[in-house]
């Protein structure tokens, strides 16, 4: 085999890694690949940072290629090392940390950085950009301490940052220098509608305001504008634009202009050095969007693998705002000009605006607001410079009844046309996957082809392709419905109803009768069915241990190395010297790796071997804290009236009472509670599934709070006077949640889905209903037992579920 | 090839797995709902998760750490993930379970 050439990529972002992915497909053995990345993460999807900030997505979920991917493809990755020098004669690159690497071919994909306005005070603490994971984390942290955020910049990035900050519970003011928002993508009417919509969501706007300085001592405390007015803030996010990162190219003598200048094959002015993505300038344009980078990358990859390719001649770009509840799409030319014809639909009642611009009857651009379903088609027409026809007009302007048959334009698409620009998936691949794998739902298509898995903008189009393939079998209502899991097409409600109606009493029976695709289910539906059956038949259902996931099977949390962690129950977070001594002795005897205090005020023994679990429980002699389960977990308390100068109520006793009353109760997801004795909220009652706050003469109850990735402050439920009312409303609330939530749905999502008012009605206002809820809850409470005690006492269970077998051998 | 006695049927949970250590080797032995048994190396190819602790569905097991789905009969990881685990033939004689391993001899 010929010796592999050395390929070095500088920049571990989406554009550069995409070229590498492409090369691995075209010529897997051609190159020995080395990648340098400045950020200490594997390659991630930067477009989805706004969803991370919005709390919809976890940081882990936006990783595109994890560490294993680099390993599996024999790619040498240096994450956290910045390349600072290129020696074109020696063909070597050098990093700030002293590394170096030789190359035969070098790709620069150094991306861009946030443009920071050179304002006085811009270097103060509390002034950040919105560009990478670190910025995202900084905003999430700031939202925990501060209330008022200002975003400078009313463009795409600024508005997405602002929406994220609103989700984090901050007050948000957006400062924009121009008289309308997203002026680089929207015309004035669309921009006005956007502003109105965002104001409804709680954003405040300061239009035509130029910031003069950021004031404050060491930390930013306000903005001063040129017109003399000012604004108080705790956090300033600058989102005025990005600029190509070119220091390296500049220092190495490459030709640069607004970006690194490249030709139609992405070659720079130095031989064997190429550039793609946000750092590259092609025919005078620097693109800040993913789709053009993909197109550039495809050309470069082919070039490097010596596969014939057409030159890259530039891209038509489209923009979509990723802000919940606001649909905005823009592509090509969007401003009215005298020589252009336009077609406009402006429906303020429905909040819909559509505009398509024509040059000599050919489609050159457009803006959609409120209904962006024709976005992908519009982009296609612009790319193909399609002529305006009756059919297209009907599809754009018509109401559903007069519109041309849906799918007509999809049918006309060539197989090679790209549908998902984020992941580079074309129509042919989608059609093939649907046919070969027999896919029937949008979520399946997304799972197999990755089309629609990133920004989601192409989902309507993917749906139309699916619809075209399925013909009459396609049922739009069916597609709207969320199935319980991939083993069935039935929703949670349909399954629960069938269990009641048909009197189904076993997991296997449910799957049989309801025609599960996988006859024994999966880790999503089996635990859910087990839970629903227990809920519906509290007095007779026998819990099915093999349908629980490992944590609930072993009553301890499995850790990444296969050991477990054990959290004994400590009611209200209170323990005693004797209990502490016992915990310490057990921890020593079984050599646990760490003893740690949890966020819920309990002690966690980490690193326990599976076969030691029953012995530890036996020796602890304390009940299970259920730290592993979808169940009532801890009730966190402050020290309250007993000790605190401000405490108005005995929060510790209240916490202990709630925990003793409802411990061992399984729920759709974990339930964390807290009791604070005054509104200072030392027990963090404002971010719990149920929070109780003691006030003079009574207690306030709060619901649906969450301190996790989806930070949500709890909603006020009611104020009551007696301790008994606190216990009763808590119980009724728990039972109402148990009966109406989807398995795996936290109260924060549940409250948002069904609303605070219906919950208040069911558990506070309607006393009759409250009593019935409590009666049903009681039936479940009567049957509960401590799982640790039960398992530790049964030698059969210990042997089957916990003990390992040793078989000795001779070699 | 040697057949090694590793235990009795009732020691393995129904639709569940058990860890069996043979010298250096760590196996996961499963009892499926049809009453048959499977044995595989107890390590998910992804992050080394203990497959013995996974949810068993038909002849598939889902790794307890990140839910990779593995066919216990041929050891293959199911799409969209990929890889495979070593499988070992199992036979049941009455109540006794035997495993076939190459190059190892039982002592007891």
Interface residues (C-beta under 8 A of the other chain):
Chain A: X68 X447 X448 X518 X519 X520 X521 X522 X523 X526 X545 X546 X547 X549 X550 X553 X554 X558 X560 X562 X610 X799 X800 X801 X804 X805 X806 X807 X808 X809 X810 X811
Chain B: X4 X5 X6 X7 X10 X11 X12 X13 X14 X15 X16 X18 X19 X20 X21 X22 X23 X29 X33 X46 X47 X48 X49 X50 X53 X54 X55 X56 X57 X58 X62 X64 X65 X67 X69 X80 X103 X104 X105 X106 X107 X108
